[in-house]
Amino acid sequence: MSEAPKGRRTIFEMRGIDKSFGTTKIFEGMDLSVYEGETLSILGESGSGKSLCLKMLLALGYPDRGKITAYDRDVGELDQDQLLELRRNVAYVFQDDALFDSMDVLHNVGYALYEHTKKSDEEIRERVLHCLRSVNLPERVIDLHPADLSGGMRKRVGLARAIALEPKVILFDDPTRGLDPQSITIIGRLLKRLHTELNVTSVMATHDLRTALHVSDRLAILEDYRFPYIGTIEELRALENPEIEGFLYDPEEELWGNVMLE
């Protein structure tokens, strides 16, 4: 289901992926493709392997069997320099924001700029301020430390850090986890806007159906160690599968089909 849009290449491809930890099976014969310019959300129960799926795209974890390609190159065969190149072009937003508590926001957001570019301190500060504005944070937070920020603000600082190097792809690991409803709405709007403004490819692993339906071009439902259902909301709806309709329907909110966070 859902062939690559005309004129767009396949960025990531996972084929025949098996993965277990001891006797615990995570993936079996799992296939997944990510297309240029799309937002793909991976949905599934807690512990089903959503985060691991993202990590394996960047060789932060390896399958027991199967093949993963990034830009038509086998991830498992990349040397250290090639992996660094891939990871510079693919930003990873961790679910716990992973900010450095000892650093202020300037150095958290600008970390990769200090490490991987020859920009001056002034240029880095200007880039950091631009990124903070992009995620609707005031300039005053640049001198604050993570402990001075709310959970929602920390998430937004993590987003600002992710876009600092102007990546081609952003991987979001449960970006709304642990947030209150208002903060979830703010993050959802930001994800939608940033995707459009930055023209990036986005992959989001999430338990948050409301946000996923709002921001995604396609959904991939992780079940029984693989993705049996992948497609647009319209394609999944057309299946008329009670199991899928049950997964995508929340009786407390009309989430199915026409979903907006505004």
C-alpha positions in Angstrom: 0.0 0.0 0.0 1.1 3.6 -0.6 3.7 3.6 -3.3 6.3 6.4 -3.3 4.9 9.7 -4.5 5.8 10.5 -8.1 9.2 12.2 -8.3 10.2 11.4 -4.7 12.8 8.8 -3.7 12.8 6.3 -0.9 14.9 7.6 1.9 14.8 4.6 4.2 13.9 1.0 3.5 13.6 -1.9 5.9 13.1 -5.4 4.5 12.7 -8.7 6.2 13.7 -7.4 9.6 13.9 -9.8 12.5 14.9 -8.7 16.0 14.8 -10.3 19.4 16.3 -9.7 22.8 16.8 -13.1 24.4 13.5 -14.9 24.1 11.5 -11.7 23.6 10.6 -11.2 19.9 10.4 -7.6 18.7 10.3 -7.8 14.9 9.7 -10.7 12.6 9.7 -10.2 8.8 9.1 -6.5 9.2 9.1 -4.2 6.2 8.8 -0.4 6.1 9.6 2.4 3.7 10.0 6.1 4.3 9.5 8.4 1.3 11.1 11.8 0.7 9.2 14.8 2.0 6.5 12.8 3.9 5.6 12.6 7.6 5.2 9.0 8.6 3.9 8.1 12.1 4.6 4.7 13.6 1.8 3.7 16.0 1.8 0.8 18.4 1.5 -0.3 22.0 4.1 0.5 24.6 7.1 -1.8 24.3 6.2 -2.9 20.7 9.5 -1.6 19.2 8.6 1.8 17.9 11.7 3.5 19.3 13.9 0.7 18.3 12.7 1.0 14.7 13.9 4.6 14.6 17.2 3.7 16.2 17.9 1.0 13.6 17.5 3.6 10.8 20.6 5.3 12.1 22.5 2.1 13.1 21.9 2.8 16.8 20.7 -0.7 16.9 21.0 -3.6 14.4 18.6 -6.3 13.3 19.3 -10.0 13.7 18.3 -10.5 10.2 17.2 -8.4 7.2 18.4 -5.3 5.5 18.1 -1.5 6.2 19.1 1.0 3.6 19.4 4.8 3.9 19.7 6.8 0.6 20.2 3.4 -1.2 23.2 2.5 1.0 23.2 -0.5 3.3 23.3 0.9 6.8 25.0 -2.2 8.2 27.9 -1.7 5.8 28.6 2.0 6.5 32.0 2.8 8.0 32.4 5.3 10.8 32.8 8.3 8.6 29.7 7.4 6.5 27.7 6.9 9.6 28.7 10.3 10.9 27.6 11.8 7.5 24.3 10.1 7.7 23.7 11.2 11.3 24.5 14.8 10.4 21.7 14.8 7.8 19.2 13.0 10.0 18.3 14.6 13.3 17.0 12.5 16.2 14.6 14.0 18.8 14.7 11.9 21.9 11.6 11.2 23.9 13.2 12.5 27.2 14.6 15.6 25.3 18.2 14.4 26.3 19.3 18.0 27.1 22.6 18.5 28.9 21.7 19.8 32.4 25.1 21.5 32.9 24.7 23.5 29.7 22.5 26.6 29.0 20.1 26.6 26.1 22.6 28.3 23.9 25.1 25.5 24.2 22.4 22.7 24.1 20.9 24.0 20.9 24.2 25.0 19.4 26.0 21.8 20.4 26.3 20.3 17.0 27.2 23.7 15.5 30.1 24.0 17.9 31.2 20.4 17.2 30.7 20.1 13.4 31.0 23.6 11.9 33.5 26.4 11.8 30.9 29.1 12.6 31.9 31.9 15.0 30.4 32.2 18.4 28.3 35.1 17.1 27.1 33.1 14.1 26.1 30.2 16.3 24.2 32.5 18.7 22.3 34.0 15.8 21.5 30.5 14.5 20.3 29.3 17.9 18.1 32.4 18.3 16.6 31.7 14.9 15.9 28.1 15.9 14.3 29.2 19.2 12.0 31.6 17.4 11.1 28.8 15.0 9.7 26.7 17.9 8.0 29.8 19.5 10.4 30.3 22.4 11.4 33.8 23.6 15.0 34.9 23.1 15.4 35.2 26.9 15.6 31.4 27.3 18.9 31.2 25.6 20.8 31.8 28.9 18.6 29.5 30.9 19.4 25.9 31.9 17.1 22.9 31.4 16.2 22.9 35.1 14.7 26.4 34.6 12.3 25.2 31.9 8.9 23.5 31.9 8.5 20.1 30.3 6.9 21.6 27.2 9.7 24.2 26.9 12.3 21.5 27.2 10.6 19.6 24.3 10.8 22.7 22.2 14.4 23.2 23.0 15.0 19.7 21.8 13.2 20.5 18.6 15.3 23.7 18.2 18.5 21.6 18.6 17.2 19.1 16.0 16.9 21.7 13.3 20.1 23.6 14.1 22.1 21.8 11.5 19.3 22.0 8.9 18.8 18.3 8.6 17.1 16.6 5.6 15.3 14.1 7.9 14.0 14.3 11.5 13.2 11.3 13.6 10.8 12.0 16.5 10.8 9.5 19.4 7.4 10.1 21.1 7.7 13.9 21.1 4.5 14.5 23.2 5.2 11.9 25.9 4.6 13.1 29.4 3.1 16.5 28.4 -0.1 18.1 29.4 -2.9 18.5 26.8 -2.1 22.1 26.1 1.6 21.4 25.5 0.7 18.4 23.3 -1.4 20.8 21.2 1.5 23.3 20.9 4.0 20.5 19.9 1.5 19.1 17.4 1.2 22.5 15.7 4.9 23.0 15.7 5.6 19.6 14.1 3.1 20.4 11.4 4.5 23.9 10.7 8.2 22.9 10.9 7.7 20.1 8.4 6.2 22.5 5.9 8.7 25.3 6.5 11.8 23.2 6.5 10.7 20.8 3.8 12.1 17.8 5.7 11.2 14.1 5.8 9.8 13.2 9.2 9.3 9.9 11.0 7.5 9.9 14.3 7.2 7.0 16.7 4.3 7.8 19.0 1.5 6.6 21.2 -0.3 9.9 20.6 -3.0 9.2 18.0 -4.4 12.7 18.1 -1.1 14.3 17.1 -0.3 11.5 14.6 -3.6 12.0 12.7 -3.0 15.7 12.6 0.6 15.8 11.3 1.0 12.6 9.2 0.8 11.8 5.5 0.9 8.1 6.3 0.4 5.9 9.4 2.2 2.6 10.0 0.6 0.4 12.6 3.0 -1.9 14.5 1.3 -5.1 15.4 2.4 -8.8 15.8 6.1 -7.9 15.2 5.5 -6.1 11.8 3.5 -3.4 10.1 0.4 -5.2 8.6 -1.3 -1.8 8.0 0.5 1.1 6.3 -1.2 3.9 4.4 -2.9 7.3 4.5 -5.9 7.7 6.8 -8.1 7.4 3.7 -6.5 4.2 2.6 -6.7 2.7 6.1 -10.3 3.8 6.4 -11.1 2.2 3.0 -10.1 -1.2 4.4 -13.3 -1.2 6.5 -11.4 -3.4 9.0 -13.0 -3.3 12.5 -9.7 -3.9 14.1 -8.2 -0.8 12.4 -11.3 1.3 13.1 -11.1 0.3 16.7 -7.4 1.3 16.9 -8.0 4.7 15.3 -11.2 5.6 17.1 -11.4 7.2 20.5 -15.0 7.4 21.8 -14.2 10.6 23.8 -13.1 12.5 20.7 -14.0 12.4 17.1 -10.5 11.5 16.0 -11.3 9.3 13.0 -10.8 11.0 9.7 -11.1 14.8 10.1 -8.7 15.8 12.9 -7.4 19.2 13.7 -5.5 20.5 16.7 -6.3 24.2 16.2 
